[in-house]
Amino acid sequence: MKRLLINISCVLLIACGSSNNNTNSPAKAQVAPLSLSAKVFRIAEALPLPKDSAASFLTGLFSPEDSLKVTMDGDFKHFAGKDYTLVIYNPDSSIERVEMWPAHGTSLKIPLKELEVKLDSAWQEYNMRLEIKEPPPGVMGWYTDQQRRKKKIEVMGPVIFDLAHNDGIREIRIVANDF
């Protein structure tokens, strides 16, 4: 594993050094940033994350324009961009749960329909009502990744008592389930 990381680092250093020497090269192509729903499913595919690779994986989801900041708050690590923050509990072993919060306390700009496309089943509301509103107070759905591991996607909507001030999705949790 160490040898692989050293080889990758060397290749990246050589590539960066050679690209700086060519001043007449055309501008680099801009890569479109991932949508929020694409980031949710990339995280779901990666969970559980080994602790030593979690930081590099999660920071890789942010584009340079996001001006990423990484902070610790007790046992929690926050990866904050301009629109949202990823939060992980920083345990001794692997990361099995990632939470996504809006960066400025507003709401996450994502419709449920973008997420439900890849789910195995329909959304289930926490209080088990059949009617799902947009945005929901709290729903969960199941996703099976490419390695046939089950992941739970939880979407938390507005607090029922604060619908007048906040009607958007306030949190998405992606959880690896070992069953």
PyMOL commands that place a pseudoatom at each C-alpha (Angstrom):
pseudoatom trace, name=CA, resn=MET, resi=1, chain=A, elem=C, hetatm=0, pos=[0.000, 0.000, 0.000]
pseudoatom trace, name=CA, resn=LYS, resi=2, chain=A, elem=C, hetatm=0, pos=[2.825, 2.406, 0.876]
pseudoatom trace, name=CA, resn=ARG, resi=3, chain=A, elem=C, hetatm=0, pos=[4.587, 1.633, -2.385]
pseudoatom trace, name=CA, resn=LEU, resi=4, chain=A, elem=C, hetatm=0, pos=[1.410, 2.382, -4.346]
pseudoatom trace, name=CA, resn=LEU, resi=5, chain=A, elem=C, hetatm=0, pos=[0.970, 5.730, -2.580]
pseudoatom trace, name=CA, resn=ILE, resi=6, chain=A, elem=C, hetatm=0, pos=[4.616, 6.642, -3.190]
pseudoatom trace, name=CA, resn=ASN, resi=7, chain=A, elem=C, hetatm=0, pos=[4.285, 5.763, -6.898]
pseudoatom trace, name=CA, resn=ILE, resi=8, chain=A, elem=C, hetatm=0, pos=[1.118, 7.836, -7.252]
pseudoatom trace, name=CA, resn=SER, resi=9, chain=A, elem=C, hetatm=0, pos=[2.761, 10.780, -5.467]
pseudoatom trace, name=CA, resn=CYS, resi=10, chain=A, elem=C, hetatm=0, pos=[5.799, 10.626, -7.750]
pseudoatom trace, name=CA, resn=VAL, resi=11, chain=A, elem=C, hetatm=0, pos=[3.651, 10.534, -10.876]
pseudoatom trace, name=CA, resn=LEU, resi=12, chain=A, elem=C, hetatm=0, pos=[1.634, 13.530, -9.666]
pseudoatom trace, name=CA, resn=LEU, resi=13, chain=A, elem=C, hetatm=0, pos=[4.791, 15.500, -8.842]
pseudoatom trace, name=CA, resn=ILE, resi=14, chain=A, elem=C, hetatm=0, pos=[6.288, 14.773, -12.230]
pseudoatom trace, name=CA, resn=ALA, resi=15, chain=A, elem=C, hetatm=0, pos=[3.026, 15.705, -13.986]
pseudoatom trace, name=CA, resn=CYS, resi=16, chain=A, elem=C, hetatm=0, pos=[2.734, 18.974, -12.059]
pseudoatom trace, name=CA, resn=GLY, resi=17, chain=A, elem=C, hetatm=0, pos=[6.366, 19.867, -12.729]
pseudoatom trace, name=CA, resn=SER, resi=18, chain=A, elem=C, hetatm=0, pos=[6.112, 19.207, -16.448]
pseudoatom trace, name=CA, resn=SER, resi=19, chain=A, elem=C, hetatm=0, pos=[2.874, 21.172, -16.817]
pseudoatom trace, name=CA, resn=ASN, resi=20, chain=A, elem=C, hetatm=0, pos=[4.466, 24.267, -15.239]
pseudoatom trace, name=CA, resn=ASN, resi=21, chain=A, elem=C, hetatm=0, pos=[7.342, 24.253, -17.743]
pseudoatom trace, name=CA, resn=ASN, resi=22, chain=A, elem=C, hetatm=0, pos=[5.080, 24.571, -20.787]
pseudoatom trace, name=CA, resn=THR, resi=23, chain=A, elem=C, hetatm=0, pos=[4.013, 28.238, -20.866]
pseudoatom trace, name=CA, resn=ASN, resi=24, chain=A, elem=C, hetatm=0, pos=[2.537, 28.045, -24.389]
pseudoatom trace, name=CA, resn=SER, resi=25, chain=A, elem=C, hetatm=0, pos=[0.054, 25.303, -23.549]
pseudoatom trace, name=CA, resn=PRO, resi=26, chain=A, elem=C, hetatm=0, pos=[-3.654, 26.036, -24.025]
pseudoatom trace, name=CA, resn=ALA, resi=27, chain=A, elem=C, hetatm=0, pos=[-5.788, 26.671, -20.951]
pseudoatom trace, name=CA, resn=LYS, resi=28, chain=A, elem=C, hetatm=0, pos=[-6.763, 23.546, -19.079]
pseudoatom trace, name=CA, resn=ALA, resi=29, chain=A, elem=C, hetatm=0, pos=[-10.288, 22.284, -19.583]
pseudoatom trace, name=CA, resn=GLN, resi=30, chain=A, elem=C, hetatm=0, pos=[-12.602, 23.092, -16.715]
pseudoatom trace, name=CA, resn=VAL, resi=31, chain=A, elem=C, hetatm=0, pos=[-14.204, 20.050, -15.138]
pseudoatom trace, name=CA, resn=ALA, resi=32, chain=A, elem=C, hetatm=0, pos=[-17.845, 20.550, -14.231]
pseudoatom trace, name=CA, resn=PRO, resi=33, chain=A, elem=C, hetatm=0, pos=[-18.433, 20.216, -10.499]
pseudoatom trace, name=CA, resn=LEU, resi=34, chain=A, elem=C, hetatm=0, pos=[-20.444, 17.227, -9.336]
pseudoatom trace, name=CA, resn=SER, resi=35, chain=A, elem=C, hetatm=0, pos=[-24.084, 17.741, -8.487]
pseudoatom trace, name=CA, resn=LEU, resi=36, chain=A, elem=C, hetatm=0, pos=[-25.092, 17.321, -4.868]
pseudoatom trace, name=CA, resn=SER, resi=37, chain=A, elem=C, hetatm=0, pos=[-26.921, 14.061, -5.623]
pseudoatom trace, name=CA, resn=ALA, resi=38, chain=A, elem=C, hetatm=0, pos=[-23.835, 12.677, -7.412]
pseudoatom trace, name=CA, resn=LYS, resi=39, chain=A, elem=C, hetatm=0, pos=[-21.739, 13.498, -4.337]
pseudoatom trace, name=CA, resn=VAL, resi=40, chain=A, elem=C, hetatm=0, pos=[-24.228, 11.709, -2.076]
pseudoatom trace, name=CA, resn=PHE, resi=41, chain=A, elem=C, hetatm=0, pos=[-23.928, 8.519, -4.122]
pseudoatom trace, name=CA, resn=ARG, resi=42, chain=A, elem=C, hetatm=0, pos=[-20.128, 8.762, -4.402]
pseudoatom trace, name=CA, resn=ILE, resi=43, chain=A, elem=C, hetatm=0, pos=[-19.987, 8.887, -0.623]
pseudoatom trace, name=CA, resn=ALA, resi=44, chain=A, elem=C, hetatm=0, pos=[-22.425, 5.969, -0.390]
pseudoatom trace, name=CA, resn=GLU, resi=45, chain=A, elem=C, hetatm=0, pos=[-20.235, 3.903, -2.734]
pseudoatom trace, name=CA, resn=ALA, resi=46, chain=A, elem=C, hetatm=0, pos=[-17.134, 4.631, -0.659]
pseudoatom trace, name=CA, resn=LEU, resi=47, chain=A, elem=C, hetatm=0, pos=[-18.559, 3.893, 2.798]
pseudoatom trace, name=CA, resn=PRO, resi=48, chain=A, elem=C, hetatm=0, pos=[-17.229, 2.456, 5.023]
pseudoatom trace, name=CA, resn=LEU, resi=49, chain=A, elem=C, hetatm=0, pos=[-14.106, 4.572, 4.525]
pseudoatom trace, name=CA, resn=PRO, resi=50, chain=A, elem=C, hetatm=0, pos=[-10.804, 3.656, 6.160]
pseudoatom trace, name=CA, resn=LYS, resi=51, chain=A, elem=C, hetatm=0, pos=[-9.988, 6.478, 8.571]
pseudoatom trace, name=CA, resn=ASP, resi=52, chain=A, elem=C, hetatm=0, pos=[-6.635, 7.243, 6.938]
pseudoatom trace, name=CA, resn=SER, resi=53, chain=A, elem=C, hetatm=0, pos=[-8.193, 7.787, 3.483]
pseudoatom trace, name=CA, resn=ALA, resi=54, chain=A, elem=C, hetatm=0, pos=[-11.420, 9.543, 4.529]
pseudoatom trace, name=CA, resn=ALA, resi=55, chain=A, elem=C, hetatm=0, pos=[-9.980, 13.071, 4.564]
pseudoatom trace, name=CA, resn=SER, resi=56, chain=A, elem=C, hetatm=0, pos=[-8.462, 12.840, 1.077]
pseudoatom trace, name=CA, resn=PHE, resi=57, chain=A, elem=C, hetatm=0, pos=[-11.613, 11.259, -0.367]
pseudoatom trace, name=CA, resn=LEU, resi=58, chain=A, elem=C, hetatm=0, pos=[-13.986, 13.820, 1.132]
pseudoatom trace, name=CA, resn=THR, resi=59, chain=A, elem=C, hetatm=0, pos=[-11.838, 16.824, 0.213]
pseudoatom trace, name=CA, resn=GLY, resi=60, chain=A, elem=C, hetatm=0, pos=[-11.705, 15.458, -3.347]
pseudoatom trace, name=CA, resn=LEU, resi=61, chain=A, elem=C, hetatm=0, pos=[-15.468, 16.002, -3.633]
pseudoatom trace, name=CA, resn=PHE, resi=62, chain=A, elem=C, hetatm=0, pos=[-15.034, 19.766, -3.336]
pseudoatom trace, name=CA, resn=SER, resi=63, chain=A, elem=C, hetatm=0, pos=[-13.984, 21.929, -6.273]
pseudoatom trace, name=CA, resn=PRO, resi=64, chain=A, elem=C, hetatm=0, pos=[-11.309, 24.628, -5.811]
pseudoatom trace, name=CA, resn=GLU, resi=65, chain=A, elem=C, hetatm=0, pos=[-14.031, 27.304, -6.023]
pseudoatom trace, name=CA, resn=ASP, resi=66, chain=A, elem=C, hetatm=0, pos=[-15.592, 25.904, -2.835]
pseudoatom trace, name=CA, resn=SER, resi=67, chain=A, elem=C, hetatm=0, pos=[-12.698, 27.286, -0.726]
pseudoatom trace, name=CA, resn=LEU, resi=68, chain=A, elem=C, hetatm=0, pos=[-12.744, 24.238, 1.531]
pseudoatom trace, name=CA, resn=LYS, resi=69, chain=A, elem=C, hetatm=0, pos=[-12.046, 24.527, 5.251]
pseudoatom trace, name=CA, resn=VAL, resi=70, chain=A, elem=C, hetatm=0, pos=[-11.468, 21.504, 7.510]
pseudoatom trace, name=CA, resn=THR, resi=71, chain=A, elem=C, hetatm=0, pos=[-12.138, 21.953, 11.227]
pseudoatom trace, name=CA, resn=MET, resi=72, chain=A, elem=C, hetatm=0, pos=[-12.461, 19.748, 14.308]
pseudoatom trace, name=CA, resn=ASP, resi=73, chain=A, elem=C, hetatm=0, pos=[-15.278, 20.155, 16.808]
pseudoatom trace, name=CA, resn=GLY, resi=74, chain=A, elem=C, hetatm=0, pos=[-14.708, 17.687, 19.632]
pseudoatom trace, name=CA, resn=ASP, resi=75, chain=A, elem=C, hetatm=0, pos=[-14.987, 14.244, 18.049]
pseudoatom trace, name=CA, resn=PHE, resi=76, chain=A, elem=C, hetatm=0, pos=[-16.409, 15.587, 14.777]
pseudoatom trace, name=CA, resn=LYS, resi=77, chain=A, elem=C, hetatm=0, pos=[-14.546, 16.729, 11.671]
pseudoatom trace, name=CA, resn=HIS, resi=78, chain=A, elem=C, hetatm=0, pos=[-16.210, 19.299, 9.396]
pseudoatom trace, name=CA, resn=PHE, resi=79, chain=A, elem=C, hetatm=0, pos=[-15.324, 19.662, 5.703]
pseudoatom trace, name=CA, resn=ALA, resi=80, chain=A, elem=C, hetatm=0, pos=[-16.921, 23.024, 4.850]
pseudoatom trace, name=CA, resn=GLY, resi=81, chain=A, elem=C, hetatm=0, pos=[-17.375, 24.415, 1.363]
pseudoatom trace, name=CA, resn=LYS, resi=82, chain=A, elem=C, hetatm=0, pos=[-19.348, 27.446, 0.221]
pseudoatom trace, name=CA, resn=ASP, resi=83, chain=A, elem=C, hetatm=0, pos=[-22.697, 25.620, -0.125]
pseudoatom trace, name=CA, resn=TYR, resi=84, chain=A, elem=C, hetatm=0, pos=[-22.566, 22.682, 2.278]
pseudoatom trace, name=CA, resn=THR, resi=85, chain=A, elem=C, hetatm=0, pos=[-20.541, 20.949, 4.969]
pseudoatom trace, name=CA, resn=LEU, resi=86, chain=A, elem=C, hetatm=0, pos=[-19.676, 17.255, 5.304]
pseudoatom trace, name=CA, resn=VAL, resi=87, chain=A, elem=C, hetatm=0, pos=[-19.480, 16.082, 8.908]
pseudoatom trace, name=CA, resn=ILE, resi=88, chain=A, elem=C, hetatm=0, pos=[-17.918, 12.831, 10.117]
pseudoatom trace, name=CA, resn=TYR, resi=89, chain=A, elem=C, hetatm=0, pos=[-17.438, 11.350, 13.525]
pseudoatom trace, name=CA, resn=ASN, resi=90, chain=A, elem=C, hetatm=0, pos=[-13.695, 10.809, 13.845]
pseudoatom trace, name=CA, resn=PRO, resi=91, chain=A, elem=C, hetatm=0, pos=[-13.429, 7.307, 15.348]
pseudoatom trace, name=CA, resn=ASP, resi=92, chain=A, elem=C, hetatm=0, pos=[-10.331, 5.147, 15.699]
pseudoatom trace, name=CA, resn=SER, resi=93, chain=A, elem=C, hetatm=0, pos=[-11.316, 2.740, 12.914]
pseudoatom trace, name=CA, resn=SER, resi=94, chain=A, elem=C, hetatm=0, pos=[-13.418, 3.309, 9.800]
pseudoatom trace, name=CA, resn=ILE, resi=95, chain=A, elem=C, hetatm=0, pos=[-15.913, 6.021, 8.892]
pseudoatom trace, name=CA, resn=GLU, resi=96, chain=A, elem=C, hetatm=0, pos=[-19.388, 4.537, 8.486]
pseudoatom trace, name=CA, resn=ARG, resi=97, chain=A, elem=C, hetatm=0, pos=[-21.558, 7.661, 8.507]
pseudoatom trace, name=CA, resn=VAL, resi=98, chain=A, elem=C, hetatm=0, pos=[-21.264, 10.999, 6.709]
pseudoatom trace, name=CA, resn=GLU, resi=99, chain=A, elem=C, hetatm=0, pos=[-23.670, 13.857, 7.279]
pseudoatom trace, name=CA, resn=MET, resi=100, chain=A, elem=C, hetatm=0, pos=[-24.237, 16.704, 4.840]
pseudoatom trace, name=CA, resn=TRP, resi=101, chain=A, elem=C, hetatm=0, pos=[-25.442, 20.056, 6.204]
pseudoatom trace, name=CA, resn=PRO, resi=102, chain=A, elem=C, hetatm=0, pos=[-26.035, 23.399, 4.507]
pseudoatom trace, name=CA, resn=ALA, resi=103, chain=A, elem=C, hetatm=0, pos=[-23.028, 25.667, 5.034]
pseudoatom trace, name=CA, resn=HIS, resi=104, chain=A, elem=C, hetatm=0, pos=[-24.954, 28.739, 6.140]
pseudoatom trace, name=CA, resn=GLY, resi=105, chain=A, elem=C, hetatm=0, pos=[-27.811, 27.182, 8.073]
pseudoatom trace, name=CA, resn=THR, resi=106, chain=A, elem=C, hetatm=0, pos=[-30.280, 27.541, 5.197]
pseudoatom trace, name=CA, resn=SER, resi=107, chain=A, elem=C, hetatm=0, pos=[-31.119, 24.382, 3.271]
pseudoatom trace, name=CA, resn=LEU, resi=108, chain=A, elem=C, hetatm=0, pos=[-29.546, 21.933, 0.846]
pseudoatom trace, name=CA, resn=LYS, resi=109, chain=A, elem=C, hetatm=0, pos=[-30.597, 22.643, -2.713]
pseudoatom trace, name=CA, resn=ILE, resi=110, chain=A, elem=C, hetatm=0, pos=[-31.591, 19.157, -3.832]
pseudoatom trace, name=CA, resn=PRO, resi=111, chain=A, elem=C, hetatm=0, pos=[-34.991, 17.688, -4.743]
pseudoatom trace, name=CA, resn=LEU, resi=112, chain=A, elem=C, hetatm=0, pos=[-35.847, 14.220, -3.454]
pseudoatom trace, name=CA, resn=LYS, resi=113, chain=A, elem=C, hetatm=0, pos=[-36.441, 13.057, -7.033]
pseudoatom trace, name=CA, resn=GLU, resi=114, chain=A, elem=C, hetatm=0, pos=[-32.700, 13.380, -7.801]
pseudoatom trace, name=CA, resn=LEU, resi=115, chain=A, elem=C, hetatm=0, pos=[-31.879, 10.986, -4.978]
pseudoatom trace, name=CA, resn=GLU, resi=116, chain=A, elem=C, hetatm=0, pos=[-34.697, 8.487, -5.401]
pseudoatom trace, name=CA, resn=VAL, resi=117, chain=A, elem=C, hetatm=0, pos=[-33.603, 7.563, -8.938]
pseudoatom trace, name=CA, resn=LYS, resi=118, chain=A, elem=C, hetatm=0, pos=[-30.890, 5.253, -7.574]
pseudoatom trace, name=CA, resn=LEU, resi=119, chain=A, elem=C, hetatm=0, pos=[-32.693, 3.941, -4.496]
pseudoatom trace, name=CA, resn=ASP, resi=120, chain=A, elem=C, hetatm=0, pos=[-33.771, 0.315, -4.180]
pseudoatom trace, name=CA, resn=SER, resi=121, chain=A, elem=C, hetatm=0, pos=[-37.169, 1.207, -2.764]
pseudoatom trace, name=CA, resn=ALA, resi=122, chain=A, elem=C, hetatm=0, pos=[-39.475, 4.150, -2.239]
pseudoatom trace, name=CA, resn=TRP, resi=123, chain=A, elem=C, hetatm=0, pos=[-38.858, 6.638, 0.537]
pseudoatom trace, name=CA, resn=GLN, resi=124, chain=A, elem=C, hetatm=0, pos=[-40.198, 5.666, 3.946]
pseudoatom trace, name=CA, resn=GLU, resi=125, chain=A, elem=C, hetatm=0, pos=[-41.180, 8.424, 6.325]
pseudoatom trace, name=CA, resn=TYR, resi=126, chain=A, elem=C, hetatm=0, pos=[-39.936, 8.044, 9.894]
pseudoatom trace, name=CA, resn=ASN, resi=127, chain=A, elem=C, hetatm=0, pos=[-43.427, 8.201, 11.337]
pseudoatom trace, name=CA, resn=MET, resi=128, chain=A, elem=C, hetatm=0, pos=[-44.498, 5.710, 8.625]
pseudoatom trace, name=CA, resn=ARG, resi=129, chain=A, elem=C, hetatm=0, pos=[-47.159, 7.837, 6.959]
pseudoatom trace, name=CA, resn=LEU, resi=130, chain=A, elem=C, hetatm=0, pos=[-47.705, 6.876, 3.346]
pseudoatom trace, name=CA, resn=GLU, resi=131, chain=A, elem=C, hetatm=0, pos=[-47.814, 10.443, 2.022]
pseudoatom trace, name=CA, resn=ILE, resi=132, chain=A, elem=C, hetatm=0, pos=[-44.356, 11.929, 1.361]
pseudoatom trace, name=CA, resn=LYS, resi=133, chain=A, elem=C, hetatm=0, pos=[-44.240, 15.699, 1.087]
pseudoatom trace, name=CA, resn=GLU, resi=134, chain=A, elem=C, hetatm=0, pos=[-41.475, 17.728, -0.525]
pseudoatom trace, name=CA, resn=PRO, resi=135, chain=A, elem=C, hetatm=0, pos=[-39.430, 18.480, 1.517]
pseudoatom trace, name=CA, resn=PRO, resi=136, chain=A, elem=C, hetatm=0, pos=[-40.194, 15.765, 4.040]
pseudoatom trace, name=CA, resn=PRO, resi=137, chain=A, elem=C, hetatm=0, pos=[-39.802, 16.119, 7.801]
pseudoatom trace, name=CA, resn=GLY, resi=138, chain=A, elem=C, hetatm=0, pos=[-37.705, 12.943, 7.711]
pseudoatom trace, name=CA, resn=VAL, resi=139, chain=A, elem=C, hetatm=0, pos=[-37.456, 10.049, 5.260]
pseudoatom trace, name=CA, resn=MET, resi=140, chain=A, elem=C, hetatm=0, pos=[-35.079, 7.199, 4.622]
pseudoatom trace, name=CA, resn=GLY, resi=141, chain=A, elem=C, hetatm=0, pos=[-34.355, 5.027, 1.627]
pseudoatom trace, name=CA, resn=TRP, resi=142, chain=A, elem=C, hetatm=0, pos=[-32.030, 2.136, 0.860]
pseudoatom trace, name=CA, resn=TYR, resi=143, chain=A, elem=C, hetatm=0, pos=[-29.307, 2.010, -1.767]
pseudoatom trace, name=CA, resn=THR, resi=144, chain=A, elem=C, hetatm=0, pos=[-27.244, -1.002, -2.805]
pseudoatom trace, name=CA, resn=ASP, resi=145, chain=A, elem=C, hetatm=0, pos=[-23.762, -0.089, -4.003]
pseudoatom trace, name=CA, resn=GLN, resi=146, chain=A, elem=C, hetatm=0, pos=[-21.830, -1.808, -6.794]
pseudoatom trace, name=CA, resn=GLN, resi=147, chain=A, elem=C, hetatm=0, pos=[-20.343, -4.281, -4.312]
pseudoatom trace, name=CA, resn=ARG, resi=148, chain=A, elem=C, hetatm=0, pos=[-23.872, -5.239, -3.152]
pseudoatom trace, name=CA, resn=ARG, resi=149, chain=A, elem=C, hetatm=0, pos=[-23.539, -3.527, 0.240]
pseudoatom trace, name=CA, resn=LYS, resi=150, chain=A, elem=C, hetatm=0, pos=[-26.641, -1.829, 1.666]
pseudoatom trace, name=CA, resn=LYS, resi=151, chain=A, elem=C, hetatm=0, pos=[-26.466, 1.871, 2.479]
pseudoatom trace, name=CA, resn=LYS, resi=152, chain=A, elem=C, hetatm=0, pos=[-29.123, 3.985, 4.147]
pseudoatom trace, name=CA, resn=ILE, resi=153, chain=A, elem=C, hetatm=0, pos=[-29.807, 7.494, 2.838]
pseudoatom trace, name=CA, resn=GLU, resi=154, chain=A, elem=C, hetatm=0, pos=[-31.674, 9.655, 5.375]
pseudoatom trace, name=CA, resn=VAL, resi=155, chain=A, elem=C, hetatm=0, pos=[-33.091, 13.033, 4.399]
pseudoatom trace, name=CA, resn=MET, resi=156, chain=A, elem=C, hetatm=0, pos=[-34.149, 15.390, 7.159]
pseudoatom trace, name=CA, resn=GLY, resi=157, chain=A, elem=C, hetatm=0, pos=[-36.450, 18.223, 6.188]
pseudoatom trace, name=CA, resn=PRO, resi=158, chain=A, elem=C, hetatm=0, pos=[-37.620, 21.202, 8.141]
pseudoatom trace, name=CA, resn=VAL, resi=159, chain=A, elem=C, hetatm=0, pos=[-38.430, 21.105, 11.807]
pseudoatom trace, name=CA, resn=ILE, resi=160, chain=A, elem=C, hetatm=0, pos=[-42.225, 20.878, 11.998]
pseudoatom trace, name=CA, resn=PHE, resi=161, chain=A, elem=C, hetatm=0, pos=[-42.407, 23.862, 14.374]
pseudoatom trace, name=CA, resn=ASP, resi=162, chain=A, elem=C, hetatm=0, pos=[-40.344, 26.098, 12.045]
pseudoatom trace, name=CA, resn=LEU, resi=163, chain=A, elem=C, hetatm=0, pos=[-42.029, 25.637, 8.660]
pseudoatom trace, name=CA, resn=ALA, resi=164, chain=A, elem=C, hetatm=0, pos=[-42.644, 29.380, 8.268]
pseudoatom trace, name=CA, resn=HIS, resi=165, chain=A, elem=C, hetatm=0, pos=[-38.910, 30.175, 8.384]
pseudoatom trace, name=CA, resn=ASN, resi=166, chain=A, elem=C, hetatm=0, pos=[-37.294, 27.095, 6.889]
pseudoatom trace, name=CA, resn=ASP, resi=167, chain=A, elem=C, hetatm=0, pos=[-38.940, 24.726, 4.424]
pseudoatom trace, name=CA, resn=GLY, resi=168, chain=A, elem=C, hetatm=0, pos=[-35.892, 23.078, 2.825]
pseudoatom trace, name=CA, resn=ILE, resi=169, chain=A, elem=C, hetatm=0, pos=[-33.846, 19.949, 3.376]
pseudoatom trace, name=CA, resn=ARG, resi=170, chain=A, elem=C, hetatm=0, pos=[-31.558, 20.605, 6.343]
pseudoatom trace, name=CA, resn=GLU, resi=171, chain=A, elem=C, hetatm=0, pos=[-29.530, 17.382, 6.495]
pseudoatom trace, name=CA, resn=ILE, resi=172, chain=A, elem=C, hetatm=0, pos=[-28.661, 14.270, 4.498]
pseudoatom trace, name=CA, resn=ARG, resi=173, chain=A, elem=C, hetatm=0, pos=[-27.078, 11.293, 6.236]
pseudoatom trace, name=CA, resn=ILE, resi=174, chain=A, elem=C, hetatm=0, pos=[-25.354, 8.480, 4.369]
pseudoatom trace, name=CA, resn=VAL, resi=175, chain=A, elem=C, hetatm=0, pos=[-24.866, 5.398, 6.526]
pseudoatom trace, name=CA, resn=ALA, resi=176, chain=A, elem=C, hetatm=0, pos=[-23.076, 2.108, 5.798]
pseudoatom trace, name=CA, resn=ASN, resi=177, chain=A, elem=C, hetatm=0, pos=[-25.018, -0.794, 7.240]
pseudoatom trace, name=CA, resn=ASP, resi=178, chain=A, elem=C, hetatm=0, pos=[-23.369, -4.101, 8.027]
pseudoatom trace, name=CA, resn=PHE, resi=179, chain=A, elem=C, hetatm=0, pos=[-26.166, -6.664, 7.909]
for i in range(1, 179): cmd.bond("trace and resi %d" % i, "trace and resi %d" % (i + 1))
show_as sticks, trace
zoom trace
